[in-house]
């Protein structure tokens, strides 16, 4: 979609005396993750950083803070340069007295999967991953549901409950213990131990509190050792820890004794603390956003994506840590070897550069699953799908049985932490007389079954109403769409598209109105030789109809800070381009627009373009003898110009060839049709793919795409169009020759053979390829 752009530097690179007059430098110098703003809302507390200083040094913490989505993802992607070795370091140094207490218990916490370097990390992860695969988790759904129902049954007729104490802490702990194969008879003790471990690692305890925490952590360490010894005496025991112990006996050089003890302690925390906090955040968020809550109660199929949006908007894992093993560059900032990084996923999860209206909560968001709450790459949370299962079942059971649930008046409190966040208590109220199961007892045992893994995009759609249908030009239908319930639609940015779902046809259309308008405007060209979707919409859609809509999502974003913009549209490609022109005019930027078409009568928005952008717009109808001089346009570009083009393949191809001679400028493009990226199994060749980050080798069959194969192995990979148009499923190629079938990469990028689109591209010769995934 876009050629590489140069790394941008920042005028205000960080805190320090040389920049003490810079407001951003002052913000950086004053940043403290234990202050109220960050503890209250970390994403909002770092909005200034995302907007102006995405990488800065915190003198109080001694860490570089990383706040933007792409930078965080890049750090997670490279476990060699950005080592996880400091992920479990105490953020508040232990006092000598606390250290002495820990030594008295024989405390010897070692590396775990969370903070272990390669190659040891991936060797152990691969050896112990089997229990976490989606097909092996499926059977646990019933156990989770029964535990949940037992808790709900106990309080459903009381009218008031603390969801944390009554359900959201204990059920995840019991699920974790069941998964591990650990006895369930000491839940209260384990809760104290788990909290102590979290405070010890990520909190800011006082010297007095450190002593108490040290005793609890020491007892936790000893308890873990005792449980392991009991497990060793039961060689046929079930659960992941029994499996780990057997692996310790089979391959002691990979799964060592110290590793078993350390993982026993660490995973009890990891397997339930994060899910408990995330679930509390989820209910707090949904009960605050009542429209979303009501929609879920009415349509449980929305639950999987609602869970992902809750994890994005208010996840339990706020930030994680990395340390550079050599000089590195992040977000345009040079970092030395040994630099410690606090990568704030909560901030990246609300980055407008990746999520349209990122600071707003929207359960219909079609890329919510892109969130970084589970991390990314080789160290991505192994237990992510267990957490998803639990949260979905919690939400389905409560929303079905208590749709009239509401938050009680309360003051929320949180344990101070740089990395974890969730309320200590969550009081809710309801009228038991209104419980639906009193009228229909069967509701108490009804169920909605969700497939294990990331949600399916087909289930993510809001209901909209067509408020206006009009002729925009010959063969072009204009529609104005508004929320069917009269709610505001999500914000969008120039270049964004939506997907209309009409009678089994799902088709993407760029938004072409003004972002401040109440509704969405789209313009749809009737394509008689297409796949039937546009013709059906022309024939069937009428004013007043209700349809389903996905999005908005922006895969063709406008760089608003470029020195100069040149916008080029061909035919119906005017739809994103006119929105860009409107935006640039509103911002007072330097731009020009060129619009080509066969006949003026079939050129939508030609009159509006000439009227609203007079002096900056050129309209070239071929039937009037007008023709755009693309070669002259490119030759006359100012250095640093950004060219945005949308239209037919021949126009994009011509511009791409011309722009090859202008390395001082940047071309961004979007096709509005795919070029036959679909599979023909009879003509395809199977091939092997090595995923280096995941340490897996998979076979891509002739009748399956690389994307489908990767997802079946339990690896989340973002995707959208599945036609090679959008670039969402891009992966980095390390070795192998690629048969590029996408319409995203430039010719230069294809020749470089370093990137590919997993939804459509394949091995060019059937030989193995190697990917960074």
Phi, psi and omega in degrees: 000326184217145175283160180300143177250157180289148176294134180265140174265168183243136182292340184232077195288350180165183181284154177151165185298326183293340183238026188293343177274351182278125181304321181292324177295322177293322177296318179297316181295329182270357185291131177218115184293350178262002175283163185302318183301313181291317179295327181283318183202088186299324180294316179292323181297336181251016177303316180301324180291313179303323186280326190228333185216075191290344175227120180214161182262129177262109181294325182294326184264331185079022181233151167275131181262131179242123192240348183262150185304305185297322180293318179297316180297321179296321178295313179299331186287339185241093182279355177272305180291324181247087186288144176274010189301336182259011185298330182249014174296146175292121180290332173252113184306138181288144175286156177304324180295318179294322178296322179295321177299314180299318179298327181294339178264002183071025183298125182216052180303129183246189179295147173232182179300335184290322189234029183254140180278167174279154003272356185301319183302309186289329176299315180287319180300316181295322181292334189245012189276341191307316183295340184267356181292145184309318182293334180274348179268341186306318185291347183276351183300318184295320177298316179297318181295318181293320176298318180295314181298321179301319180288317180295319178304326185288335183238359190297334181260009182273331180086352180201137181201153168266106185300329179295307182290325186278336186209311196286345174267312190287320183296312176301326178294317180294322177297317180298315181295320178296316180298319181282337185085024182267142178303147185259019189267004182227048185297315181299318179296315181297326179297316178297316181297314183297315178299318180298319180297318179295313180297320182298325186267316190243001184258188181229066181286148176291166177305321179293316180295326180301322179296314178297315180298319181299319178297317180294319179295318178299317178294324177299315179301314180293319178300315180300318179297320179296318180296320180299317180297321176297321181293321179299332180281356181236079187296342180260011182298152181258155178118162186296323180291322174299318178299317179296319179297320178293323176294326176300323179282326182283315184227069184298338179286340178261308179257091187278167178300313182295327179294318180301314182294315182294319180292326178302317181285316185291321188283334174299322177289309185297324187284342182231327184299314182294321179290321179299311180294318180296323180292320177296317176300321182298310181293321178298316181294313183292322180285344172278324179261084190297326179300317179295318179300314181296322180296320179294318178299324181279333185218090183297343179295345178282349189299313182304315180285330176298321177298316179297320180293325176294320177296324177288310189284324183209061181285165181278337179262105185278317186205156176226176187231150176216164178223133182286140177260000178192176176303137184219162177231122181229126178056033180081005182247131178278130181241142180279167172298139180087002178292135178263133184243135167254107182262113192266094181299325180300325177286312179300327180291347177244018181288120181297340180291338180246325183245116177302127182057048189300335181271006177251152182264125185212106182290352177264006182299124188277352176238026179302328182294348176288355184305157184256014183299325178275004188083197181201150175082207187297336180259013179302143185309122179293328185269016184304320184283337172291314178301316178301314180303312182297312183297321179295317181291318176305311185292319181294316181294314183289317183292329179284320187269336180225061181296341181267015179297146177214156175288138173275159174297128182192162173251118184281138177236152183224143174289124181302126182200146175278342191241334184239147182210132176181148184292145177295325181219154179218092182276131179231158181224158175194165177263109182303332180296339181266004180301120184303329184288349175291327177272332181223088184304336181296336180298332182295336182239015174288168180202152174240125183260131180245138177294142179292137177117189181296152182291156177275135181297331183297341181268001185254093182207136176263159178269126178234164180238140176279110181266343177205135173234131187210163174273118177272328178190178179302122177076009182236121180261127175259135179233139168250129187239137176227160179298134185295338181259008177080014180275159175294139174278156181300151175296156176216163181239158183304131183103350184286158177228163171234167178239118178272137179244107185230107173053045178090351175263126176245115185225141182266139178219137179290146175280131187235007176271202178257136184302337181271002179286156182292324182246181176258139175247132174229155176232128191239118177280130176282117181251102183294332181261013181274202183269006173103345184293312182294321179295320180294319179297317177301319186278329191256330188279133180225160177301139180092346181290149173257133181230172172255148184218138174249147178105192011280158178216139185244109175252007181224057189287151181265125174279097187289345184263005179297153182295321179209145181240134173238119185252130183231127181234143173234121178060228183290353174296355177294339189300308176285331185292320181291328175294322177295318179298316179300318181294316181294323177296316180298327180276350182075028182275165178273119184205164171214155184232137177232125187234117182250144178198165182284315182224138180301324182295341181255011182257100180297141173069011181299315180295317180295321180299314181292326181283313185281337184234039181304136181087348180237353186245138172240127179246129189234081176281127181296329181289349176256009179080009181272144180211132179284135178268085183296321180297317179292323179298314181292319180298328183270006181296140171285146176303137180089001180290148173247125180256127177245126184226139175218130181166199183291161186301321184295325178291315179297317180300317180297315179296320181297318178295319180292321183288345177299336178268006179235069180294349179276359179235169184233132177256130172242136181217159176216123172278154174251015174205146178278160179247065174061053181274000184289161181275142167239094187308330182289341182251354183271161177239131176292154179206161178263145177230129176262124178259104189290321180294325182265353180055045179234148169240122185241154176259120177266109184289164182295334182258015180227149176274165175299319179300312180298321181293317180294316180296324180294338178273006177086017180257122178285129176222123182301144177203159180218282189285329184058027178232005181079019183260330195257331180089003183296325188263025181298137175229157182270130181267128178259322179211151175111156179262130187254137169270095184282122181239009182274174174235039183245311185284147175282169178300319180297318180293323178294318180296326178292336172058036181250354181220153175208160177260120187291339185285339187220326185280156186218179171296137184285337186228013180078000179276160181300148173236159181235130184235151173272089183207000000 
